[in-house]
Amino acid sequence: VTASVGNIVRPTLEGFISAGTDRVVTTSAQAAFEMYEATLIKAMPNFFQLRVRDMMNNVLKAMVNDAKLNEDEACPSWENTESKGSDVGDADIDLIDFRDLLSPPDEAKKLGGSGEAPYGNVGHMMMGMMRENIFGEDPTNESSLMVNPMIVSPFTLAQSGVEGMIRLPSDIVDMSKTMFGDSRFILRLNDAIIENIDTVHQPIQIFDTTSSPQLLNNTFHIGQSHDAFDQILYQQQRKNDDIRAGVNLVLKLDGSSAPFEMDDELRLSVSIPHIFINGLLNIPINANSFMTFPLKDIMNLYCWLATMDSSSVITVNHFLLELSKVSIESSCLSCTSTGLIELPGILSTVGRTNVIPVLRNGAESMAADIVKGEWIHDIIKRQVSESPFYCPHHSLYDDNHVPLSVASSTNVIPMLSHEGVELVIGAGVVLMKIGMVVVAKSVIDMATPEPSSPFEDDTPFSPPSNVTMLDMTKLNEIFGPWWDTALTSIRSKLGGHTIDPVSGDEDLGINVQIRSLFLNNQQADNKTNSSSSGGSLVIHSSETLSMGGYNVGLKEARIMGLDSFTLFDVFDVTGPQTITNSLKLESLEIELDIIIASQNEQRNDGIHQEDNVVDDILTFHFGIEDVHVSLDMLLGVDMDKLGQLELGSLLHMDNILPCVLSTFH
């Protein structure tokens, strides 16, 4: 024992009845102190090293020996503690009552606990110290808590090299798909980060006890301090305090058959000023497992999970997520596509609408559904049921245990509410529309000046010398003089005006023919989204996709406007192997009926639904107007193959087109 003293305070003695006695005693003591102070200070190190050290060793040895001789009394086990004989103990404790474990006795009793500290007094003392020293106010930053510099900042610094940031530098998604023939499409997501998670602030509640014995209340505020009564403070805080998440998106499309090429890398980021989370957790911990927990496994998470019974695992009784605002931004790191370069402006335009708030509110509700739902419950239950095999002090510990696969124990997609499924579909539609704008802007920049002649940019058509090509300028010589008459009659019938026998109105012949042969007029009459006055081509489907406890599928697709031609000039022969076609339509519209049904009873159309549950049908509508198409075609038909076609093959409607196409060069 090494000890040194720099100074000794002069001793005084007061309280005598006689003032003279006080003076005499004090004066004599001071005189003696002044004579021997230096000697006392010099003797202190030797005194502690020799005398005090021996005294301490003797006391400690006696305490250790006493503890060893009376081990059962000095360190009683859980079964032998006095609390086992209390009222709570007599009730045969099965689960830990957190009111008695984490709250002082008087508070525990007010909440409905025993108030007799059956689990000792260390638990509530440690909770008090934690609330004061870890979740208390940071003296260097009044808007922050000590948990940020003590735990969050060091952890994130070790993980990412930056305080308050979590980084996943590797690929999160790496997808490659061959499409459009030999073209290859690549999509990658990498370098994901979450910033400013070291902004936890008041009010905060961690494992706050409630009137229910196993129910704990938890509340977190992260990001900017958000006080509804102090908007000035909120406005003055830096945007750098926002919670930000970002990821790199890599898009590549190449190959000779690709409609266009792209090689782009951009950064997508989401900024949220303030996040509020509140959750009520029901944690059923076996009292005996908890009280007999050995210190050697105190850092083993599996052992803590093993204190729970798999039939009554952690459940989330209440969950609330609030996002104050969501901002989505993008920036090009390396972009070759004009559409992606302009994506920030597109996102800014979308952000000025009510789309983001609607999606934000939906995401908050969906998060609550997922956290409180069976999906999370099944994951926790699986971990709890597996945990004893990985806990060394548990009777079921097995070093060679093979864990169950996730697929065999949980659903890949969490169960969603009806509103959650609609949110996913709605978000998909928004992304699809943004993608259409991006592609359109990219294609516009790829457009080349219109050639003065339809085929001036094409490679000259040069068939093999041993192949006789059909010369469409000499069809009269090949098929006879009736050909021109027949072709002119067909073009006039389809492209000219006639009277519709159904409506009695004048219309192009092609519209009347399409309407009578292919379109469902009654179907169009029942729809109000379409601006087309004609019928619709209806395509039925029973294909479904399982999504969060529901089957989502395309029930019906309708194409309107196929009978709205205002110009139909086709098969205008302009050369031996070339024809020109000009088409104009008033409108062309598509409606998709997306059906959502619960996965219960299987119906004949492939959609699961209970008899008393009504399907929800979402209708997606898209259309274009004033469509003008000029189609110049180069056709090389092998006369020999054409002449060898057999009549029997052409008497079946399904065979006509494939047979004719087989003669093309």
Helices and strands as residue ranges (DSSP letters): H 19-47, I 48-52, H 53-69, H 71-74, G 78-80, G 82-85, H 87-90, H 98-102, H 105-110, H 122-133, E 137-138, E 141-145, H 147-147, I 148-152, H 153-160, E 166-179, E 183-195, E 200-209, E 215-223, H 231-236, G 239-241, E 243-254, E 262-272, E 274-282, H 287-291, G 295-297, H 301-305, G 310-312, E 315-323, E 327-334, H 338-341, H 343-351, H 355-372, H 374-386, G 387-390, H 406-409, H 418-446, G 472-474, H 475-479, H 482-495, E 497-499, E 506-508, H 509-517, H 521-525, E 536-540, E 544-547, E 550-560, E 565-575, E 578-598, E 616-634, H 639-644, H 647-650, H 653-661
